[in-house]
Amino acid sequence: MDRLRQAWFSEFLPVFDETLKKLLPLPGLTLRYARGWDKQRSLADVLHDSRETDQQMGFTQQGPQRADLRIRLNKQPAIEVLSRGQQKLVVSALKLAQGRLLESTAQRHCIYLIDDLPAELDEHHRRQFCALLEEMQCQAFITSVEPTALSDVWQPTTAVELFHVKHSEQGFSQCQPDG
């Protein structure tokens, strides 16, 4: 499993770097795959040596289930130094890069579900995000609590449908396309 993850990560990293650069250039940002146990030791040795402690704890403390992606900016955990908007763009770059890699390797198209895109993003970054979606020629469903927040971020040639959901005392009414 670890070898498959490492191989995937090797393919994924350049796609992520390219995607992030289009959304938010962040010199000094690094993304690293952490396999979940000491890289100097075999998994068998780690599991053998921690068996007694793991039994006492009731779970396995090290192993492939602990694998993670580590994001740092200038050697500090990114979550500690990035603004919420920057964090949103980094996470978005991760998700969009996953889709881009899947599309290129499996010849399958992704549909992106993006919740409240305008939240935490200024107009410039909204435009960059939407320009990337247009470049990817993908289908996306985007929610927003601000009805006009995304109205002027698209190229005139981009097909955009707006659905407005109204809340009433009986619940939500049917989605209606705005025209």
N, C-alpha and C positions, 0 to 999 in steps of 0.2 A: 504494500500500500504506500509506504514511504517513497519508494522509487517512482511509482506512478505519479504521486503528488509532486515530486521534484521535477519530473519530466514535464508535467502540466505547467508548473510554475515557470520553468525555463521558457516555455512558449508564451505564457501569459504576460510576463514582465514587460517585454517590449511593447505589447499592445496596450498595457496599462500606462506605461510612460508616455506613449503617443497620445492616448486619450486624455490623460491628465494635462498634458501640455496645451491641448486645445481648450480645456476648461479653465485651468488655473495654473500657469507655470509656477512651480515651487522649487527653485534650486535648493538642494540640500535635503529634499524629501527622499527617503529610501523605503522600499518595501522588501521585506525579507520573509522567507518561509522558515518557520521553526517547527521541527518535526515532532516535538513533544517529549523528548528525552535527550539526555546528554549525547552530543554527537561524537564524543570520544569513545562511547561504549556501545556494545551491541544491545538490542532490545532484550534478548534472552538474559543477558547478564543483569541488566537493570531490573527486570521483572523478578529474577531469582533473588537478587540482593534486597529487594524491597517487599518481598512476599509477606513476611511477618508483620511489618508495619501496615501494609495494605489490608491485611486481614483485620487488624485492630481498628483501622480507620473505617473499614467497610467499603472501600473503593480503591481502584488502582490509581495511584497518584501520577504515574508517568506512563507514556505510551502513545500510540497513534491517535487516541481519542483526545489528547491534549495538544494536537497540532494547531497551529495558528499562523496568521499573517501578522507581522509586526511592522507597524508604520512609524517612522521616526522623521523628525525634521531637525537637521543639524544635531543628530545623536540624542535628541530628547524625544520622549513619547509624543507623537503628534497631537494626541488628545489634550495634552497639557499646554501646547503653544499655539494651536490653530484656533481661529474664531469659529463660531458655530457655522457660519456660511462657508468658510474654507473646509471645515469637516464635511459638510454636506456635499461639496464639490468633489472631495477626495473619495468619499463613499460612492457617489454617483459615477465617478470615473472607474471605480472597481466594478460596479455592476454593468456599466456600458461596455467596458473592456471584456468582461466575461461573455456578454452577448456577441460582441464583435468576433471574439475568438471562436465561439461556437458556430457562428455563421460561416466563418472561413474554413473551419475544419470539417464540419458536419453538413455543410450546404443546407442549413436550416435557417429559417427566418425567425427572429425573436419579436415578441410584442412586449413593449415596455409599459409598466404601470408605475406612474410617478405621482406620488401623493404630495400635494401642496408645493409644487415647484417654486412659486414665488417666495415662500417663507424663507427667511434668512438670506435671500439673495437680492442684491441691488439690480437695477435695470441692465447694467452692462453685463453682469454674469448671467442673467436670464437670457439675454440675447445670445451670448456665447453658447449656452446650454442648448437653446433651441436651434442655433445654427449647426451644432454638432448633430442633433437629431435629424435635421434636414439633410446634412451631408451623408448620414448613414442610410437615408431613405427607408426608415423603419416606420412601423406603426406604433403609436404611443397614445396611451390614455393618461391624461394629466388632470389632476384635480387642483382647484384653487378656491379659496374663500373670497378672494378679491376678483370680482367679475371682469375687470378691465386689465388686470395685471399682466396678462399674456396677449392682449389684443393686438399690440403693435410690434411684436417681436419676430414675426414670421415674414418670410419673403412673399411677395404677392403671388408667386406661382405655387406656393405650398397649399395643398388642400387641407383646410381646417374646418372641423365641425364643432360647434359649441352646443352643449346640452346644459340646460339649466334645471336644477332640481329645487323645487319649492317645498318648504316645510309648512304644514298646516296643522290644525288641532287634531285632525284625524290621522296624522302621520305624514309621510312624504307623498307628494303627487308624482305621477309618471314623469319620466324625463321627457322634456320637450326640446327639439332642436331650435336654437335661436336662428333666426334668419334675417 
